[in-house]
Amino acid sequence: MYSLKAAMEWDEDVFGLEYDLDLFNIVAVPDFNMGAMENKSLNIFNSKLVLASPKTASDADYAAILGVIGHEYFHNWTGNRVTCRDWFQLSLKEGLTVFRDQEFSSNMGSRTVKQIGDVSKLRNYQFPQDAGPMAHPVRPHSYIKMDNFYTVTVYEKGAEVVRMYKTLLGNQGFRKGMDLYFKRHDGQAAGTPVVKVNTSYNAEGHTFSLKISQEIPPTPGQSVKEPMLIPIAVGLLDSNGKDIPLSFIYHNGALQPVSSSGQSVSTTILRVTKKEEEFVFTDIFEKPTPSLLRGYSAPIRLQSDLTEDDLFFLLANDSDEFNRWEAGQILARKLMLNLVDDFQNNKPLVLNSNFVGGFKRILTDSSLDKEFVAKAITLPGEGEMMDLMEVADPDVVHIVRSFIRKQLASELKSEFLSTVENNKSSGEYVFDHSNMSRRALKNVALTYLASLEDQEFTDLALQEYKTATNMTKQFAALASIAQNPVKIRDDVLADFYEKWQNDYLKLLSHPTFDLHNPNKVYFLIGGFCGLSVNFHAKDGSGYEFMGDIVLQLDKINPQVASRMVSAFSRWKRYDETRQKLAKAQLEKILSSNGLSKNVV
């Protein structure tokens, strides 16, 4: 009820939209393919997204419940009062409502941290979809089964399209547009752009130039792409790390003020509409460091001429927290790719000392939001790294990522230990931003320390596990201990099993697993697919397991089977041996009699 009341209040305050009936019903169902369904005055929820207690639900579970209940309630206006003309317009209700639930969750906690999570999901799931055989526009042109278009492209990329409108129109203009949209309609393109930015500074003329080009790769059914309107938020930092006031910009043969008010601003929106164009800032009296795509103003792949020194400078100084996080992630990705190359060429692995220093500055900066720090010190995932490789090697990526984590933990041992001790809590569980932030930072620091396989830190994690009064603390301690093949790991896992074997939301081990239950399939089988080393095992056992599961699921629940088979969508990214093994499973699936259209 807390989530529902908060959503109702937020929609009234932000969009002026009141609930129009006297009764609102909620039903929780344990066996449900989707997260929820927004029937008018009868919202149906998957029980994992409506039922929670601190003992069995983590902070992430509570945040998911808040967002999903908000999402379904917001559909009352964007989905029910104003609905789709036909299924091709699905993103008109889903993309818009995802945007609204993201804004709601942002206002209930840290906007930057929420955005980092949303962008990470976009990059890890939607960008690969855009780059693969399953690519499709936000507004699909055709379909075999509409069930298969409840995708990250329609939902999450659709939300980013709406967010670009807000970026271009500003808060007041966007609200006016939404008001008009509801007044008029009450009752009634694919591919990820690659944007390249090259910069130059003219010391004599005191100008700073951004030459921007855009390219949209071809996708199935669309071989030629026209330039898009892309809003790119930009700021410039001086040598002290402060924002430079921006007043005028030269573009399209004319000198223009950067804001309609004529006042200088620290961030301006460049409206990129051509394949190639140039923007020149005037009155820039020292060479600046550009902060590009602030607030992730458009869902694009950005390539720039920023140097490693520039990125470390942005990591330490950028006033835009998202770009501060982004600078750290770019540095981490570059480091990981370089170490992958070193490993493959039999060179010793050595951690860049500048990276350790930049990492330490973030970890020890008490002025930063703790949940933001937890995100900023988390390394890019293995799947994200493999998408950046010409030929993905899951084993080497896993080795390199583990090496970096252990080296960071070793060199910053005292800082991590202080972080754990300073963020412990002995009080009752409270679901609010302050407490969530402290738990998030403490748990990430504990995971780093436990990776060292040092008895002192294993004991620390074990103490956290034994004294836990909520699932967030207990599961984080369990995950920390489970990293290493020590006897205590088996004891703790057995204890956890004994406690939660009858709670299907929290333990999906074989005695309680049921292939007919979508939640259990998503958690267990979906979780297995997320373990790159196991799913992409060199002997093909992971692919064979998934091929068999998909065929079993297709006879039980074709919608769930279609979600599981998507694990194979990037099979051409891997080495020749893995490609052959994955292809064999896909051919086995396709040759099966009675295969559903969902899976085809």
C-alpha positions in Angstrom: 0.0 0.0 0.0 2.9 2.3 0.6 4.0 2.0 -3.0 0.5 2.5 -4.4 -0.2 5.6 -2.2 3.2 7.1 -3.1 2.5 6.5 -6.8 -1.0 8.2 -6.6 0.4 11.2 -4.8 3.3 11.5 -7.2 1.1 11.4 -10.3 -1.1 14.1 -8.9 1.8 16.3 -8.0 3.9 15.9 -11.1 1.4 15.4 -13.9 -1.9 16.6 -12.3 -3.5 13.2 -12.9 -6.0 11.9 -10.3 -7.4 8.4 -10.0 -10.9 8.5 -11.5 -12.7 5.7 -9.6 -13.6 5.0 -6.0 -12.1 1.5 -5.9 -8.7 0.1 -6.8 -8.2 -3.7 -6.6 -4.9 -5.6 -6.5 -4.5 -9.3 -7.1 -1.2 -11.2 -6.5 -0.6 -14.4 -8.5 2.4 -16.8 -8.0 2.2 -18.3 -11.5 2.3 -15.4 -13.9 4.4 -14.9 -17.1 4.6 -11.1 -16.7 5.6 -8.9 -13.8 2.1 -7.4 -13.8 -1.0 -6.4 -15.9 -2.8 -3.0 -15.7 -6.5 -3.9 -16.1 -8.7 -0.9 -15.2 -9.1 -0.9 -11.4 -7.9 -4.5 -11.2 -4.1 -4.6 -11.3 -2.8 -8.2 -11.4 0.8 -8.6 -10.0 3.3 -11.4 -10.0 3.5 -12.2 -6.3 7.3 -11.6 -6.3 6.5 -8.0 -7.1 3.9 -7.2 -4.5 4.7 -9.3 -1.4 7.8 -8.5 0.7 9.2 -8.5 4.2 12.7 -7.5 5.3 13.5 -11.1 6.3 12.9 -12.5 2.8 13.2 -9.4 0.5 16.3 -7.4 -0.3 16.5 -3.6 -0.9 16.5 -4.4 -4.7 13.3 -6.4 -4.2 11.7 -3.4 -2.4 12.8 -1.0 -5.1 11.5 -3.3 -7.8 8.1 -3.5 -6.1 7.9 0.3 -5.8 8.7 0.7 -9.5 6.3 -2.0 -10.8 3.4 -1.0 -8.6 4.0 2.6 -9.8 4.2 1.5 -13.4 0.9 -0.4 -13.3 -0.9 2.4 -11.5 0.5 5.0 -14.0 -1.1 2.9 -16.8 -4.5 4.2 -15.6 -3.8 7.3 -17.7 -1.0 6.2 -20.1 -2.5 2.9 -21.2 -6.1 2.8 -20.1 -7.6 6.3 -20.3 -5.3 6.9 -23.3 -4.6 3.6 -25.0 -3.2 2.2 -28.3 -4.9 2.4 -31.6 -3.3 -1.0 -32.5 -0.5 -3.2 -31.3 2.1 -1.4 -33.5 1.7 1.5 -31.1 2.6 -0.6 -28.0 5.5 1.7 -27.0 3.1 4.7 -26.9 1.7 3.3 -23.7 4.7 1.1 -22.5 7.6 3.3 -23.3 5.8 6.4 -21.9 4.8 4.5 -18.8 8.3 3.2 -18.2 9.5 6.8 -18.4 6.9 7.8 -15.8 7.8 4.9 -13.4 11.6 5.7 -13.9 10.9 9.4 -13.0 8.8 8.2 -10.0 11.5 5.9 -8.7 14.1 8.7 -9.2 12.1 11.1 -7.1 11.8 8.5 -4.3 15.6 8.0 -4.1 18.8 9.0 -5.9 18.1 10.3 -9.5 21.7 9.6 -10.6 21.8 6.0 -9.2 18.4 5.2 -10.7 19.6 6.5 -14.1 22.9 4.5 -13.9 20.8 1.4 -13.3 18.5 2.2 -16.3 21.4 3.0 -18.6 23.2 -0.2 -17.6 20.1 -2.2 -18.4 19.8 -0.4 -21.8 23.4 -1.1 -22.7 23.5 -4.7 -21.4 20.2 -5.8 -23.0 18.8 -3.3 -25.5 22.0 -2.3 -27.3 22.9 -6.0 -28.0 19.3 -6.5 -29.3 19.7 -3.5 -31.6 23.0 -5.0 -32.9 21.7 -8.5 -33.4 19.2 -10.5 -35.5 16.3 -9.5 -33.1 16.7 -5.8 -33.8 13.4 -4.0 -34.4 12.1 -0.4 -34.2 10.4 1.1 -31.1 7.4 1.0 -33.4 7.5 -2.5 -35.0 6.6 -2.8 -38.7 5.3 -6.4 -38.5 5.1 -9.4 -36.2 4.4 -13.1 -36.1 3.4 -13.2 -32.5 2.8 -9.9 -30.7 3.8 -11.6 -27.4 7.4 -11.3 -28.6 7.3 -7.5 -28.8 7.2 -7.0 -25.1 10.9 -6.2 -25.4 13.6 -3.9 -24.0 13.4 -2.0 -27.3 9.7 -1.2 -27.0 9.9 -0.6 -23.2 13.3 0.8 -22.2 14.3 2.4 -25.5 10.8 3.7 -25.9 11.2 5.4 -22.5 14.5 7.0 -23.7 12.7 8.5 -26.7 10.2 10.1 -24.3 13.1 11.3 -22.2 14.7 13.0 -25.2 11.4 15.0 -25.7 11.8 16.2 -22.1 15.4 17.1 -22.7 14.5 19.1 -25.8 11.4 20.8 -24.5 12.5 21.4 -20.9 10.4 20.6 -17.8 7.7 23.2 -18.4 7.4 22.5 -22.2 7.2 18.8 -21.6 4.5 19.2 -19.0 2.5 21.4 -21.4 2.8 18.7 -24.1 1.7 16.0 -21.7 -1.3 18.0 -20.6 -2.3 18.5 -24.3 -1.7 14.8 -25.0 -4.2 13.8 -22.3 -6.7 16.5 -23.2 -6.7 15.5 -26.9 -6.6 11.7 -26.6 -8.4 10.8 -23.3 -10.7 8.0 -24.3 -9.3 7.2 -27.4 12.9 3.4 -35.7 15.5 0.5 -34.9 19.3 0.7 -34.5 21.6 2.3 -32.0 23.2 5.5 -33.4 27.0 5.8 -33.1 27.9 9.4 -32.5 31.6 10.5 -32.9 32.8 13.7 -31.3 36.2 15.4 -32.2 37.2 18.5 -30.3 39.7 21.3 -30.8 40.6 24.5 -29.0 41.7 27.8 -30.6 43.7 29.7 -28.0 43.9 32.9 -30.1 40.2 33.0 -30.9 39.1 31.7 -27.5 36.9 29.1 -29.2 36.2 25.4 -28.5 34.9 23.3 -31.4 32.9 20.1 -31.3 32.7 18.3 -34.7 30.0 15.7 -34.4 29.1 12.9 -36.8 26.4 10.3 -36.5 26.0 6.9 -38.1 23.2 4.4 -37.6 24.1 0.8 -38.4 21.8 -1.2 -40.7 19.3 -3.5 -39.1 17.0 -6.3 -40.4 14.7 -4.7 -43.0 16.3 -1.3 -42.8 19.6 -1.2 -44.7 19.8 2.6 -45.1 19.3 5.0 -42.1 18.7 8.7 -42.3 20.2 11.0 -39.7 18.2 11.4 -36.5 17.5 14.3 -34.1 19.8 13.6 -31.2 20.0 15.9 -28.2 23.5 15.9 -26.7 23.9 17.7 -23.4 27.4 19.3 -23.1 29.3 21.1 -20.3 32.9 22.4 -20.3 35.2 22.2 -17.3 38.1 24.6 -16.6 41.5 23.5 -15.2 40.2 23.6 -11.6 37.3 21.2 -12.5 34.7 23.9 -12.3 31.9 24.4 -14.9 32.7 27.1 -17.5 29.7 29.5 -18.0 28.4 29.0 -21.6 26.9 32.0 -23.3 27.2 31.8 -27.1 27.7 29.1 -29.7 28.4 29.4 -33.4 26.3 26.9 -35.5 24.8 26.8 -39.0 26.5 30.1 -39.9 25.1 32.1 -37.0 26.2 33.1 -33.5 23.4 32.0 -31.1 22.8 32.3 -27.4 22.9 29.0 -25.7 19.7 29.7 -23.7 16.5 31.4 -24.6 16.8 33.6 -21.5 20.2 35.0 -22.7 21.8 34.0 -19.4 24.9 31.8 -19.3 24.4 28.2 -18.4 26.7 25.3 -17.3 25.1 22.7 -19.5 23.5 23.2 -23.0 21.7 20.9 -25.4 23.2 20.5 -28.8 20.5 19.4 -31.3 22.3 17.2 -33.7 20.3 16.6 -36.9 22.8 16.0 -39.7 25.3 13.3 -40.6 28.1 15.8 -39.9 28.0 19.2 -38.2 30.1 21.5 -36.1 29.3 23.5 -32.9 31.7 26.2 -31.8 31.6 27.7 -28.3 32.9 31.3 -28.0 34.6 33.2 -25.1 36.4 30.1 -23.8 39.6 31.5 -22.3 41.4 28.2 -21.5 41.5 24.8 -23.0 38.5 23.0 -21.4 37.7 19.4 -20.7 34.4 18.6 -22.3 31.7 16.7 -20.4 29.7 15.0 -23.2 26.2 13.5 -23.2 25.5 14.7 -19.6 22.7 12.9 -17.9 22.7 10.4 -20.8 20.6 12.8 -22.9 20.2 10.2 -25.7 20.4 6.4 -26.0 23.5 6.3 -28.3 27.0 4.8 -28.5 29.3 7.7 -28.0 32.9 7.8 -29.3 35.1 10.7 -28.5 38.7 11.8 -28.5 38.8 12.2 -24.7 42.2 11.0 -23.4 42.8 8.8 -20.4 43.9 11.9 -18.5 40.6 13.7 -19.5 38.6 10.7 -18.2 40.5 10.7 -14.9 39.9 14.4 -14.6 36.1 14.0 -15.2 36.0 11.1 -12.8 37.4 13.4 -10.1 35.6 16.6 -10.9 32.6 16.5 -13.2 29.5 18.2 -11.6 27.3 15.7 -13.6 27.3 12.6 -11.4 26.2 10.4 -14.3 29.2 11.4 -16.4 31.5 11.0 -13.4 30.3 7.4 -13.2 30.6 7.0 -16.9 34.2 8.2 -17.0 35.0 5.5 -14.4 33.2 2.9 -16.5 35.0 3.9 -19.7 38.4 3.7 -17.9 37.5 0.3 -16.4 36.4 -1.1 -19.8 39.6 0.1 -21.4 41.6 -1.4 -18.6 39.8 -4.7 -18.8 40.2 -5.0 -22.6 43.9 -4.2 -22.4 44.3 -6.9 -19.7 42.4 -9.4 -21.8 44.8 -8.7 -24.7 47.7 -9.1 -22.3 46.4 -12.4 -21.0 45.8 -13.7 -24.5 49.4 -12.8 -25.5 50.9 -14.5 -22.3 51.8 -11.1 -20.8 51.7 -10.6 -17.0 48.6 -8.9 -15.6 49.4 -5.5 -14.0 46.8 -3.1 -12.6 47.2 0.6 -13.7 48.2 2.6 -10.6 46.2 5.6 -11.9 43.1 3.5 -12.0 43.6 2.5 -8.4 44.1 6.1 -7.4 40.9 7.2 -9.2 39.0 4.4 -7.6 40.3 5.3 -4.2 39.2 9.0 -4.6 35.6 7.9 -5.3 35.6 5.4 -2.5 36.8 7.9 0.1 34.9 11.0 -1.0 32.4 11.5 1.8 30.6 14.3 -0.1 29.2 11.7 -2.6 25.9 9.8 -2.2 26.8 6.4 -0.8 24.6 4.5 -3.2 26.3 6.4 -6.1 29.7 5.4 -4.7 28.5 1.7 -4.6 27.7 2.0 -8.3 30.9 3.8 -9.2 33.1 1.2 -7.6 31.3 -1.7 -9.3 33.2 -3.0 -12.3 31.5 -3.5 -15.7 29.9 -6.9 -16.0 31.3 -9.8 -18.0 28.5 -9.7 -20.5 29.0 -6.0 -21.2 32.7 -6.6 -21.8 32.1 -9.5 -24.2 29.9 -7.2 -26.3 32.9 -5.0 -26.8 35.1 -7.8 -28.1 35.4 -8.8 -31.8 35.5 -12.4 -30.6 34.2 -12.9 -27.1 36.1 -15.1 -24.7 34.1 -15.7 -21.5 36.8 -17.5 -19.7 39.5 -14.8 -20.1 37.0 -12.0 -19.3 36.1 -13.8 -16.1 39.8 -14.2 -15.2 40.6 -10.6 -15.9 37.6 -9.2 -13.9 38.5 -11.4 -11.0 42.1 -10.2 -11.1 41.1 -6.6 -11.0 38.7 -7.1 -8.1 41.4 -8.9 -6.0 44.0 -6.3 -6.8 41.8 -3.4 -5.9 40.8 -5.2 -2.7 44.5 -5.9 -1.9 45.7 -2.3 -2.5 42.7 -0.6 -0.8 42.2 -3.1 2.0 42.1 -0.5 4.8 39.7 1.8 2.9 37.3 -1.1 2.2 37.4 -2.3 5.8 36.7 1.3 7.0 33.8 1.4 4.6 32.3 -1.8 6.0 32.7 -0.7 9.6 31.4 2.8 9.1 28.2 1.7 7.3 27.1 -1.1 9.6 23.7 -0.8 11.2 22.3 -2.6 14.2 18.9 -1.0 14.1 15.6 -2.2 12.5 15.3 -2.5 8.8 14.1 0.7 7.2 13.4 1.0 3.4 14.5 4.6 2.6 17.3 6.1 0.6 19.7 6.8 3.4 19.6 3.3 4.8 19.6 1.6 1.4 22.6 3.6 0.4 24.6 2.6 3.5 23.7 -1.1 3.0 24.6 -0.9 -0.7 28.1 0.6 -0.1 28.9 -1.7 2.8 27.9 -4.8 0.9 30.0 -3.9 -2.2 33.0 -3.2 0.0 32.5 -6.5 1.8 32.4 -8.4 -1.5 35.7 -6.9 -2.5 37.4 -7.9 0.8 36.0 -11.4 0.7 37.5 -11.9 -2.8 41.0 -12.0 -1.1 40.4 -15.4 0.4 41.8 -14.1 3.7 40.5 -15.7 6.9 40.0 -12.3 8.5 37.5 -11.2 5.9 35.8 -14.6 5.5 35.2 -14.3 9.3 33.9 -10.8 8.8 31.4 -11.9 6.1 30.4 -14.9 8.3 29.7 -12.5 11.2 27.6 -10.4 8.9 25.7 -13.5 7.8 25.0 -14.7 11.3 23.9 -11.3 12.7 21.7 -10.4 9.7 18.1 -9.4 10.5 17.2 -8.7 6.8 17.7 -10.4 3.5 19.7 -7.6 2.0 22.4 -8.1 4.7 22.2 -11.8 4.7 22.3 -12.4 1.0 25.2 -10.0 0.5 27.2 -11.8 3.1 26.3 -15.1 1.5 27.4 -13.9 -1.9 30.7 -12.7 -0.4 31.4 -16.0 1.2 30.3 -18.0 -1.9 33.0 -16.4 -4.1 35.7 -18.7 -2.7 35.9 -22.5 -2.6 36.3 -22.9 1.1 34.5 -25.3 3.5 32.6 -22.6 5.2 31.0 -21.8 1.9 29.3 -25.2 1.8 28.2 -24.8 5.4 26.7 -21.3 4.8 24.9 -22.4 1.6 23.4 -25.4 3.5 22.2 -23.1 6.3 20.6 -20.7 3.8 18.9 -23.6 2.1 17.6 -25.0 5.3 16.1 -21.5 6.2 14.5 -20.7 2.9 13.8 -24.1 1.1 10.1 -23.5 1.4 10.2 -19.9 0.2 10.0 -20.2 -3.6 10.7 -16.5 -4.0 14.2 -16.9 -2.4 15.5 -20.4 -3.1 15.2 -22.0 -6.5 17.1 -25.2 -5.8 16.1 -28.6 -7.2 13.8 -29.9 -4.5 11.4 -27.0 -5.0 12.0 -26.1 -8.6 9.0 -26.3 -10.9 9.3 -25.7 -14.7 5.7 -24.7 -14.8 6.3 -21.7 -12.6 7.7 -18.7 -14.7 9.3 -17.0 -11.6 11.4 -20.1 -10.9 12.4 -20.5 -14.6 13.4 -16.8 -14.8 15.4 -17.0 -11.5 17.1 -20.4 -12.0 17.5 -20.8 -15.8 17.8 -17.1 -16.5 20.4 -16.8 -13.7 22.3 -19.7 -15.3 22.4 -17.8 -18.6 23.9 -14.8 -16.8 26.9 -16.9 -15.7 29.0 -16.5 -18.8 31.6 -19.1 -17.9 29.0 -21.8 -17.4 26.5 -21.0 -20.1 29.4 -20.6 -22.6 31.3 -23.6 -21.4 33.8 -24.7 -24.0 32.4 -28.2 -24.2 29.0 -26.9 -25.2 27.2 -28.4 -22.1 25.6 -25.0 -21.2 24.2 -24.6 -24.7 22.9 -28.2 -24.7 21.3 -27.7 -21.3 19.5 -24.5 -22.6 18.4 -26.2 -25.8 16.7 -29.0 -23.9 15.1 -26.6 -21.5 13.7 -24.4 -24.3 12.1 -27.5 -26.0 10.6 -28.6 -22.6 9.3 -25.1 -21.9 7.8 -24.6 -25.4 5.3 -27.4 -24.7 4.4 -25.9 -21.3 4.6 -22.1 -21.8 5.7 -20.8 -25.2 6.0 -17.2 -24.0 8.6 -18.1 -21.4 10.4 -20.4 -23.8 10.8 -17.5 -26.3 12.4 -15.4 -23.5 14.8 -18.2 -22.7 15.9 -18.9 -26.3 16.9 -15.3 -26.6 20.1 -16.3 -24.6 21.3 -17.6 -28.0 20.8 -14.3 -29.8 24.5 -13.3 -29.7 25.9 -16.7 -30.7 27.9 -15.3 -33.6 29.9 -13.1 -31.2 32.0 -16.0 -30.0 34.8 -18.2 -31.3 34.3 -20.7 -34.1 34.0 -23.7 -31.7 31.3 -22.1 -29.6 29.5 -20.9 -32.7 29.2 -24.4 -34.0 28.0 -25.7 -30.6 25.4 -23.0 -30.2 24.2 -23.3 -33.8 23.7 -27.1 -33.3 21.3 -26.4 -30.5 19.4 -23.7 -32.5 19.1 -26.2 -35.4 17.9 -28.8 -32.9 15.2 -26.4 -31.6 14.1 -25.4 -35.1 13.8 -29.0 -36.3 11.5 -29.9 -33.4 8.0 -30.9 -34.4 5.2 -28.6 -33.3 7.5 -25.7 -32.3 5.5 -22.6 -31.3 5.5 -19.4 -33.3 6.8 -17.6 -30.2 10.1 -19.5 -30.3 10.4 -19.5 -34.1 
